[in-house]
Amino acid sequence: MLTPVPSKPHTSLGRVLEDLGDVLLEPVAVGRTTRKQLGGVVIHDPHDESEFPGRAVVLGVGVREHDEVVRLLHDVGARGAAALVVRSPVTPTPELRRVAESSGVALLGLARGASWAQLAAMLRTLLAEGDVGDVSPQTLGGMPSGDLFALANAVAALLDAPVTIEDRNSRVLAFSGRQDEADPSRVETILGRQVPERFTRGLEQDGVFEKLYRDHAPVYVDPSRYDDNAIALPRVALAVRAGDEVLGSIWAAVREPLSEERTQALVDAAKLVALHMLRLRAGADVERRLRADLVSTALEGGTGAPEAIARLGLLGQPSIVLAMGLLGTPASEDDLRLAADRQRVADALAMHLSAVQPRSAVALVGDVAYGIVPMPGNHADCLERSVRVATTFLERTGRRAAAAIGIGPLALDGSGLRASRDGADRALRVLLTNGGAKRVATADDVHVDALMLELADLAAARGDVATGSVARLLAYDTQHQSQLVHTLRCWLDAFGDIGAASAAAYVHPNTFRYRLRRLAEVGEIDLDDAGERFAAMLQLRLLPRDRQTGQPPVEET
């Protein structure tokens, strides 16, 4: 029996509007719904009838027409949603206000220039508050532990200036209200949730970051030093430290240098920000470890799997397992950096899947990020849907992610998750072995390739070596520095087409014909015999790569 989990506090719609309203969101038809507690984020898909989490915020991507908005308000209201976001501008007609009121759904507009992915990330950050560790109320400095948005507002009040809290990579972790009082560069930073590269490059060249991370006093940044009309207000920045470790920084857009009192207030606030950032990091680490344990147990099967599946909220849910790994990882890659890259991409996958299917569970287990994705509705197209989800994620992350995703078969219940994970692992291995020529595949797509890899494993485990004609050709190549094995491979791959095979070997067709006759003599192989051709092809596929000669000689006659 599972121990009941205490209910956790949820973020209200009013809190979301307070934190994100200046730059990202504008209320269109809210009425008396601002005190509603929010339960999740869902991206609207007109072709998907999957369940919403209770009190969801629905992102109406691509919904623009007035009648579409009205229909969607009725639809999501009937499904228990708390808010609908559509792209601004939205005209608050009497009908829209009436429908929003009757459906109980707040209508919000997403600012032009803001991305849906960024909004989903911001909402997920706010809605995740209180989801980690002890659910009892905890405070640091009189504010809820880990609540960086509330802390940013508090610091802004002390300094009388809009504030951002950023990590070491200039990514915005939280921001205060009143950002509309700043300049265009600050608005651009908030919308992108990242300080634009042209700004960070200028700050680096000016030695601002070096001074910021070296000194313990605030750094004043004069905008007149930068030839960018988007920067109109000076900045005051202070590093956030935990001992000798720099966790991030606080940036205030000010109209003049801070007074001595406000400078001290900023220094004191940085210590409190550090405590909150450490709490968030510790909580995130605990949550990741817990989730990794649950996902790993669910995928392994066994006696502990049903409880793990139930705790993940996936009991009785038909699901598909995704396995994601990084492509082309060099052996010399720094271990800490590689681990950080894996975690970063796994977190991105978790965010993507939570928006597409809120009940998904993602965790990094070893070197592989596994996602368990519920597949409600029609099972006939579930593989097609999962491929679309994986492909969309990799397209959005771009080549910087350098990842591949293998997809297992559908598991109708928890007992089938182990088989789905095995299929996803096999598909991922094929993708990684092929070096990224293809980045998404189902287990069915690569069934034969996976079998060949498993046969190669078996041959290696038994210590099998080449025999017969292939063994004779390998020995001859080693002794005479020739390329007969390469010639045979080119010929087999070209189905006996001399023109194509000679082009692959980078030699004249007549030279290739001579080599072909020579390899038939040396290898004692009858190239007209289908059985002998298959045996040679199979051995060549199973040989270790270092025995598969891939480059033609400089010259051979």
C-alpha positions as CSV (number, residue, x, y, z in Angstrom):
1,M,0.0,0.0,0.0
2,L,1.3,3.4,-0.9
3,T,1.6,6.1,1.8
4,P,-0.6,9.0,1.0
5,V,1.4,12.0,-0.1
6,P,0.4,15.3,1.6
7,S,-1.1,17.8,-0.8
8,K,1.4,20.5,-2.0
9,P,0.9,24.2,-2.4
10,H,0.1,25.3,-5.9
11,T,0.8,28.6,-7.6
12,S,-2.1,30.9,-8.2
13,L,-3.0,32.6,-11.5
14,G,-2.6,36.0,-9.7
15,R,1.0,35.0,-8.7
16,V,1.7,34.1,-12.4
17,L,0.4,37.5,-13.6
18,E,2.3,39.3,-10.9
19,D,5.6,37.7,-11.9
20,L,5.2,37.4,-15.6
21,G,2.7,40.1,-16.4
22,D,5.1,43.0,-17.1
23,V,6.8,41.4,-20.0
24,L,5.4,38.0,-21.1
25,L,1.6,38.0,-20.3
26,E,-1.2,40.4,-20.3
27,P,-4.7,39.8,-18.9
28,V,-7.4,39.9,-21.6
29,A,-10.4,38.5,-19.7
30,V,-9.6,37.4,-16.2
31,G,-12.5,38.4,-14.1
32,R,-12.5,36.9,-10.6
33,T,-10.3,33.9,-11.5
34,T,-6.9,35.3,-10.3
35,R,-7.1,33.3,-7.0
36,K,-7.4,30.0,-8.9
37,Q,-4.6,27.6,-8.1
38,L,-2.9,26.2,-11.2
39,G,-2.0,22.5,-11.7
40,G,0.0,22.2,-14.9
41,V,0.9,23.4,-18.4
42,V,-0.6,21.9,-21.6
43,I,0.1,22.8,-25.3
44,H,-3.2,22.8,-27.2
45,D,-3.4,20.2,-30.0
46,P,-6.7,20.1,-31.9
47,H,-6.1,16.5,-32.9
48,D,-5.3,15.2,-29.4
49,E,-8.0,14.3,-26.9
50,S,-5.6,13.4,-24.0
51,E,-6.6,14.4,-20.5
52,F,-5.6,17.7,-19.0
53,P,-4.1,17.9,-15.5
54,G,-6.6,19.7,-13.1
55,R,-6.6,23.5,-13.4
56,A,-4.2,23.5,-16.4
57,V,-2.8,26.6,-18.2
58,V,-3.5,25.8,-21.9
59,L,-1.1,27.3,-24.4
60,G,-3.1,28.0,-27.6
61,V,-0.3,27.9,-30.1
62,G,-1.4,29.0,-33.5
63,V,-4.9,30.1,-32.3
64,R,-5.6,33.6,-33.6
65,E,-9.1,34.0,-34.9
66,H,-11.8,35.3,-32.6
67,D,-14.2,32.4,-33.2
68,E,-11.3,29.9,-32.6
69,V,-10.6,31.5,-29.3
70,V,-14.3,31.4,-28.3
71,R,-14.6,27.7,-29.2
72,L,-11.4,26.9,-27.4
73,L,-12.5,28.7,-24.2
74,H,-15.7,26.5,-24.2
75,D,-13.6,23.4,-24.8
76,V,-10.9,23.8,-22.2
77,G,-13.4,25.1,-19.7
78,A,-15.4,21.9,-20.0
79,R,-12.1,20.0,-19.4
80,G,-11.3,21.8,-16.2
81,A,-8.7,24.3,-17.4
82,A,-7.9,27.4,-15.4
83,A,-6.4,29.7,-18.1
84,L,-5.9,29.9,-21.9
85,V,-3.0,31.8,-23.4
86,V,-3.1,33.0,-27.0
87,R,-0.8,35.2,-29.0
88,S,-1.3,39.0,-28.5
89,P,-2.8,41.2,-29.7
90,V,-6.3,40.0,-28.6
91,T,-9.3,42.3,-28.7
92,P,-11.3,41.8,-25.4
93,T,-14.7,41.8,-27.1
94,P,-17.9,41.5,-24.9
95,E,-18.4,38.0,-26.2
96,L,-14.9,36.9,-25.2
97,R,-15.4,38.4,-21.7
98,R,-18.7,36.6,-21.4
99,V,-17.4,33.3,-22.5
100,A,-14.4,33.5,-20.3
101,E,-16.6,34.3,-17.3
102,S,-19.1,31.5,-18.1
103,S,-16.4,28.9,-18.7
104,G,-14.3,29.9,-15.7
105,V,-11.2,30.2,-17.8
106,A,-9.0,33.3,-17.7
107,L,-7.9,34.5,-21.1
108,L,-4.3,35.8,-21.3
109,G,-2.2,37.2,-24.2
110,L,1.4,36.2,-24.9
111,A,3.5,39.3,-25.8
112,R,4.8,39.5,-29.3
113,G,8.4,38.5,-29.5
114,A,8.1,36.0,-26.6
115,S,8.4,32.3,-27.5
116,W,6.0,29.7,-26.4
117,A,8.8,27.4,-25.3
118,Q,10.1,30.2,-23.0
119,L,6.7,30.8,-21.6
120,A,6.2,27.1,-20.9
121,A,9.6,27.1,-19.1
122,M,8.7,30.1,-17.0
123,L,5.3,28.6,-16.0
124,R,6.9,25.3,-15.2
125,T,9.4,27.0,-12.9
126,L,6.6,28.8,-11.1
127,L,4.3,25.8,-10.9
128,A,7.1,23.5,-9.6
129,E,7.5,25.6,-6.4
130,G,6.9,23.4,-3.4
131,D,7.2,20.1,-5.4
132,V,10.6,19.2,-4.0
133,G,11.4,17.6,-0.6
134,D,9.5,18.5,2.5
135,V,6.2,20.0,1.7
136,S,5.9,21.8,5.1
137,P,6.2,25.6,4.8
138,Q,9.8,26.7,4.9
139,T,11.2,30.2,4.7
140,L,14.7,31.7,4.2
141,G,14.9,35.4,5.2
142,G,11.1,35.5,5.5
143,M,10.3,34.3,2.0
144,P,9.3,30.8,0.8
145,S,12.5,28.7,0.3
146,G,13.7,28.7,-3.3
147,D,11.2,31.4,-4.4
148,L,13.6,33.5,-6.6
149,F,10.8,35.5,-8.2
150,A,9.6,36.7,-4.8
151,L,13.2,37.4,-3.8
152,A,13.8,39.4,-7.0
153,N,10.8,41.6,-6.2
154,A,12.1,42.1,-2.7
155,V,15.5,43.2,-3.9
156,A,13.9,45.5,-6.5
157,A,11.9,47.2,-3.8
158,L,15.1,47.7,-1.7
159,L,17.0,49.2,-4.7
160,D,14.0,50.9,-6.3
161,A,15.0,49.3,-9.6
162,P,14.0,46.3,-11.8
163,V,16.2,43.3,-11.1
164,T,17.2,40.0,-12.7
165,I,18.8,37.0,-11.0
166,E,21.0,35.1,-13.4
167,D,23.2,32.0,-13.4
168,R,26.9,31.8,-14.4
169,N,25.9,31.5,-18.1
170,S,23.8,34.7,-18.0
171,R,20.6,32.8,-18.1
172,V,17.7,34.5,-16.3
173,L,16.5,32.4,-13.4
174,A,14.0,35.0,-12.1
175,F,13.1,38.7,-12.5
176,S,11.2,41.3,-10.6
177,G,8.3,43.4,-11.7
178,R,8.6,46.9,-13.2
179,Q,10.7,45.6,-16.1
180,D,8.8,48.0,-18.3
181,E,10.8,50.8,-16.5
182,A,14.0,49.4,-17.9
183,D,15.4,49.7,-21.4
184,P,14.9,47.5,-24.6
185,S,17.9,45.4,-23.8
186,R,16.4,44.3,-20.5
187,V,13.1,43.4,-22.2
188,E,15.0,41.4,-24.8
189,T,16.8,39.6,-22.0
190,I,13.6,38.7,-20.3
191,L,11.9,37.6,-23.4
192,G,14.8,35.3,-24.4
193,R,15.4,34.3,-20.8
194,Q,19.1,34.8,-21.7
195,V,21.3,37.8,-21.9
196,P,21.9,38.3,-25.7
197,E,25.3,37.2,-26.9
198,R,26.2,40.7,-28.2
199,F,25.8,42.1,-24.7
200,T,27.8,39.4,-22.9
201,R,30.5,39.6,-25.5
202,G,30.9,43.4,-24.9
203,L,30.9,42.8,-21.1
204,E,33.6,40.1,-21.5
205,Q,35.8,42.4,-23.6
206,D,35.4,45.2,-21.1
207,G,36.4,42.8,-18.3
208,V,33.1,43.3,-16.4
209,F,32.6,39.6,-15.8
210,E,36.2,39.2,-14.6
211,K,35.8,42.0,-12.1
212,L,32.3,40.8,-11.1
213,Y,33.6,37.3,-10.2
214,R,36.8,38.6,-8.6
215,D,35.5,41.4,-6.4
216,H,33.0,41.2,-3.6
217,A,31.6,44.7,-4.2
218,P,29.0,45.7,-6.8
219,V,30.2,46.6,-10.3
220,Y,28.8,49.7,-12.0
221,V,28.3,49.3,-15.8
222,D,28.2,52.6,-17.8
223,P,26.0,52.2,-20.9
224,S,27.8,55.0,-22.7
225,R,30.7,52.5,-23.2
226,Y,28.6,50.4,-25.5
227,D,27.5,51.4,-29.0
228,D,24.0,49.9,-28.7
229,N,20.9,52.0,-28.6
230,A,19.1,49.2,-26.7
231,I,21.1,49.8,-23.6
232,A,19.9,53.1,-22.1
233,L,20.2,52.6,-18.3
234,P,23.3,51.8,-16.3
235,R,23.6,48.5,-14.6
236,V,24.7,47.5,-11.1
237,A,25.8,43.9,-10.8
238,L,26.9,41.8,-7.8
239,A,28.1,38.2,-7.8
240,V,26.1,35.7,-5.7
241,R,28.6,33.5,-3.8
242,A,28.5,30.4,-1.6
243,G,32.0,30.5,-0.1
244,D,34.4,30.5,-3.0
245,E,31.9,29.3,-5.5
246,V,30.1,31.8,-7.7
247,L,26.5,30.7,-8.2
248,G,25.3,33.6,-10.4
249,S,24.7,37.3,-10.2
250,I,22.1,40.0,-9.5
251,W,21.6,42.8,-12.1
252,A,19.7,46.0,-11.4
253,A,18.8,48.5,-14.1
254,V,19.4,51.9,-12.3
255,R,19.3,55.5,-13.3
256,E,22.3,56.5,-11.1
257,P,24.9,54.8,-8.9
258,L,23.5,53.2,-5.8
259,S,23.7,55.1,-2.5
260,E,25.8,53.6,0.3
261,E,22.7,52.3,2.0
262,R,21.4,50.6,-1.1
263,T,24.8,49.2,-1.9
264,Q,24.8,47.5,1.5
265,A,21.3,46.3,1.0
266,L,22.3,44.7,-2.3
267,V,25.3,43.0,-0.6
268,D,23.1,41.7,2.2
269,A,20.5,40.5,-0.4
270,A,23.1,38.6,-2.3
271,K,23.8,36.4,0.7
272,L,20.1,35.6,1.0
273,V,19.9,34.9,-2.8
274,A,22.8,32.5,-2.4
275,L,20.9,30.5,0.3
276,H,17.8,30.3,-2.0
277,M,19.9,29.2,-5.0
278,L,21.6,26.5,-2.9
279,R,18.2,25.4,-1.7
280,L,16.9,25.2,-5.2
281,R,20.0,23.3,-6.4
282,A,19.8,20.9,-3.5
283,G,16.1,20.3,-4.1
284,A,16.7,19.8,-7.8
285,D,19.4,17.2,-7.0
286,V,17.2,15.4,-4.6
287,E,14.2,15.4,-7.0
288,R,16.4,14.2,-9.9
289,R,17.8,11.3,-7.8
290,L,14.4,10.3,-6.6
291,R,12.9,10.5,-10.1
292,A,15.9,8.6,-11.5
293,D,15.4,5.8,-8.9
294,L,11.6,5.6,-9.7
295,V,12.1,5.6,-13.5
296,S,14.9,3.1,-13.3
297,T,12.9,0.8,-11.0
298,A,9.8,1.1,-13.3
299,L,11.9,0.2,-16.3
300,E,13.7,-2.7,-14.7
301,G,10.5,-4.5,-13.8
302,G,10.4,-6.8,-10.8
303,T,8.6,-6.6,-7.5
304,G,9.3,-2.9,-7.0
305,A,8.0,-1.8,-10.4
306,P,4.3,-1.4,-9.6
307,E,4.9,0.9,-6.7
308,A,7.4,3.0,-8.7
309,I,4.9,3.3,-11.6
310,A,2.2,4.3,-9.2
311,R,4.4,7.0,-7.6
312,L,5.1,8.3,-11.1
313,G,1.4,8.6,-11.7
314,L,1.6,6.1,-14.6
315,L,-0.3,3.1,-13.2
316,G,-2.6,1.6,-15.8
317,Q,-1.4,4.0,-18.5
318,P,-0.4,2.7,-21.9
319,S,3.1,4.1,-22.5
320,I,6.1,4.2,-24.8
321,V,9.7,4.5,-23.6
322,L,12.1,6.9,-25.3
323,A,15.9,6.5,-24.8
324,M,18.1,9.5,-25.6
325,G,21.9,9.6,-25.8
326,L,24.5,12.1,-26.9
327,L,26.1,11.5,-30.3
328,G,29.8,11.5,-31.1
329,T,31.1,11.9,-27.6
330,P,34.9,12.0,-27.7
331,A,36.9,9.8,-25.3
332,S,38.9,12.9,-24.1
333,E,35.8,14.9,-23.2
334,D,35.9,16.3,-19.7
335,D,33.7,14.0,-17.4
336,L,32.1,16.9,-15.5
337,R,31.3,18.8,-18.6
338,L,29.9,15.7,-20.3
339,A,27.7,14.9,-17.3
340,A,26.4,18.5,-17.3
341,D,25.6,18.3,-21.0
342,R,23.7,15.0,-20.4
343,Q,21.7,16.5,-17.6
344,R,21.0,19.7,-19.5
345,V,19.6,17.8,-22.5
346,A,17.7,15.5,-20.2
347,D,16.1,18.5,-18.5
348,A,15.2,19.9,-21.9
349,L,13.5,16.6,-22.8
350,A,11.6,16.6,-19.5
351,M,10.3,20.1,-20.2
352,H,9.3,19.2,-23.8
353,L,7.5,16.1,-22.8
354,S,5.8,17.7,-19.8
355,A,4.3,20.2,-22.3
356,V,3.3,17.6,-24.8
357,Q,2.0,15.0,-22.3
358,P,2.0,16.3,-18.7
359,R,2.2,12.8,-17.1
360,S,5.5,11.9,-18.8
361,A,8.4,10.9,-16.5
362,V,12.0,11.6,-17.5
363,A,15.2,10.8,-15.7
364,L,18.9,10.4,-16.5
365,V,20.0,6.8,-15.8
366,G,23.7,6.4,-16.3
367,D,24.5,7.8,-19.8
368,V,20.9,7.6,-21.1
369,A,18.0,9.8,-20.5
370,Y,14.8,7.8,-20.4
371,G,11.3,9.1,-21.0
372,I,8.1,7.2,-20.2
373,V,5.5,8.9,-22.3
374,P,1.8,8.0,-21.7
375,M,-0.1,7.2,-25.0
376,P,-3.8,7.7,-24.4
377,G,-6.3,7.4,-27.3
378,N,-5.8,5.6,-30.5
379,H,-3.0,3.0,-30.1
380,A,-2.7,2.4,-33.9
381,D,-0.8,5.6,-34.4
382,C,1.1,5.8,-31.1
383,L,4.5,5.0,-32.7
384,E,3.9,7.7,-35.3
385,R,3.0,10.2,-32.5
386,S,6.1,9.3,-30.5
387,V,8.4,9.8,-33.5
388,R,6.8,13.2,-34.1
389,V,7.3,14.1,-30.4
390,A,11.0,13.0,-30.5
391,T,11.7,14.7,-33.9
392,T,10.1,17.9,-32.8
393,F,12.3,18.0,-29.7
394,L,15.5,17.4,-31.6
395,E,14.6,20.0,-34.2
396,R,14.0,22.6,-31.5
397,T,17.2,21.9,-29.7
398,G,19.2,22.0,-33.0
399,R,22.5,20.3,-33.6
400,R,23.9,21.8,-30.3
401,A,22.1,19.0,-28.5
402,A,23.9,16.4,-30.6
403,A,21.5,13.7,-29.4
404,A,19.7,10.7,-30.8
405,I,16.4,9.1,-29.5
406,G,15.5,5.4,-29.8
407,I,11.8,4.5,-29.3
408,G,10.5,1.3,-27.9
409,P,7.2,-0.5,-28.6
410,L,4.0,0.3,-26.9
411,A,3.6,-1.0,-23.3
412,L,-0.1,-1.5,-22.6
413,D,0.6,-1.5,-18.9
414,G,3.5,-1.3,-16.4
415,S,4.5,-4.9,-17.1
416,G,5.5,-4.0,-20.6
417,L,7.8,-1.1,-19.8
418,R,10.8,-3.4,-19.5
419,A,10.3,-4.6,-23.1
420,S,9.7,-1.1,-24.3
421,R,12.9,0.1,-22.7
422,D,14.9,-2.8,-24.2
423,G,13.5,-1.9,-27.7
424,A,14.4,1.8,-27.1
425,D,17.9,0.8,-26.0
426,R,18.5,-1.3,-29.1
427,A,17.2,1.5,-31.4
428,L,19.4,4.1,-29.6
429,R,22.5,1.9,-29.9
430,V,22.0,1.6,-33.7
431,L,21.6,5.4,-34.0
432,L,24.8,6.0,-31.9
433,T,26.8,3.4,-33.9
434,N,25.8,5.1,-37.2
435,G,27.1,8.4,-36.0
436,G,24.0,10.5,-36.3
437,A,23.1,9.8,-39.9
438,K,19.6,9.4,-38.5
439,R,18.6,10.8,-35.1
440,V,15.3,9.2,-34.4
441,A,14.3,5.5,-34.9
442,T,11.8,3.0,-33.5
443,A,12.9,-0.5,-32.6
444,D,11.1,-1.8,-35.7
445,D,12.9,0.6,-37.9
446,V,16.3,-0.8,-37.0
447,H,15.5,-4.4,-36.1
448,V,18.0,-6.0,-38.5
449,D,20.8,-3.5,-37.7
450,A,20.2,-4.2,-34.0
451,L,20.4,-8.0,-34.6
452,M,23.7,-7.5,-36.4
453,L,25.1,-5.6,-33.5
454,E,24.0,-8.3,-31.1
455,L,25.5,-11.0,-33.3
456,A,28.8,-9.0,-33.3
457,D,28.6,-8.9,-29.5
458,L,28.1,-12.7,-29.4
459,A,31.0,-13.2,-31.8
460,A,33.3,-10.9,-29.8
461,A,32.3,-12.6,-26.5
462,R,33.1,-16.0,-27.9
463,G,36.3,-14.8,-29.4
464,D,35.3,-15.7,-32.9
465,V,37.7,-14.9,-35.7
466,A,37.3,-14.7,-39.4
467,T,37.4,-18.0,-41.2
468,G,37.4,-19.3,-44.8
469,S,37.8,-16.9,-47.7
470,V,37.6,-13.8,-45.5
471,A,40.4,-15.0,-43.3
472,R,42.6,-15.8,-46.3
473,L,42.0,-12.3,-47.7
474,L,42.8,-10.6,-44.4
475,A,46.0,-12.5,-44.1
476,Y,47.0,-11.6,-47.7
477,D,46.2,-7.9,-47.1
478,T,48.3,-7.9,-44.0
479,Q,51.3,-9.5,-45.7
480,H,51.2,-7.6,-49.0
481,Q,49.6,-4.2,-47.8
482,S,46.9,-4.7,-50.4
483,Q,43.2,-3.9,-50.3
484,L,41.4,-7.1,-51.3
485,V,39.0,-7.1,-48.4
486,H,38.1,-3.5,-49.2
487,T,37.5,-4.5,-52.8
488,L,35.2,-7.4,-51.8
489,R,33.2,-5.1,-49.5
490,C,32.8,-2.5,-52.3
491,W,31.6,-5.2,-54.7
492,L,29.2,-6.7,-52.3
493,D,27.8,-3.3,-51.3
494,A,27.2,-2.5,-55.0
495,F,25.5,-5.8,-55.7
496,G,28.2,-6.7,-58.2
497,D,27.9,-3.4,-60.2
498,I,31.5,-2.8,-61.4
499,G,30.9,0.8,-62.1
500,A,29.5,1.7,-58.7
501,A,32.0,-0.6,-56.9
502,S,35.1,0.9,-58.7
503,A,33.8,4.4,-57.9
504,A,33.5,3.5,-54.2
505,A,37.1,2.1,-54.3
506,Y,38.4,5.1,-56.2
507,V,40.0,3.1,-59.0
508,H,39.4,2.5,-62.7
509,P,36.9,-0.2,-63.5
510,N,39.6,-2.3,-65.3
511,T,41.8,-2.1,-62.1
512,F,38.8,-3.1,-60.1
513,R,38.1,-6.1,-62.3
514,Y,41.7,-7.2,-61.9
515,R,41.5,-7.0,-58.1
516,L,38.2,-8.9,-58.2
517,R,39.8,-11.8,-60.1
518,R,42.8,-11.7,-57.7
519,L,40.6,-11.8,-54.6
520,A,38.7,-14.7,-56.0
521,E,42.0,-16.6,-56.5
522,V,43.5,-15.7,-53.1
523,G,40.3,-16.1,-51.1
524,E,39.2,-19.2,-53.0
525,I,35.7,-17.8,-53.1
526,D,33.2,-18.4,-55.8
527,L,31.5,-15.0,-56.3
528,D,28.7,-16.6,-58.3
529,D,27.7,-18.7,-55.3
530,A,24.9,-16.9,-53.3
531,G,25.8,-18.9,-50.1
532,E,29.5,-17.9,-50.3
533,R,28.6,-14.3,-50.9
534,F,26.3,-14.2,-47.9
535,A,28.8,-15.9,-45.7
536,A,31.5,-13.3,-46.7
537,M,29.1,-10.4,-46.3
538,L,28.1,-11.6,-42.8
539,Q,31.6,-12.0,-41.6
540,L,32.6,-8.5,-42.9
541,R,29.6,-7.0,-41.1
542,L,30.6,-8.7,-37.8
543,L,34.3,-8.0,-37.9
544,P,35.6,-5.2,-35.5
545,R,36.0,-1.9,-37.2
546,D,39.7,-1.9,-37.0
547,R,39.8,-5.0,-39.2
548,Q,37.6,-3.5,-41.8
549,T,40.0,-1.8,-44.2
550,G,38.3,1.4,-45.3
551,Q,40.9,3.3,-47.3
552,P,42.2,2.3,-50.7
553,P,45.9,2.1,-51.3
554,V,47.7,5.0,-52.9
555,E,48.3,3.1,-56.1
556,E,47.9,-0.5,-57.1
557,T,47.9,-2.2,-60.5
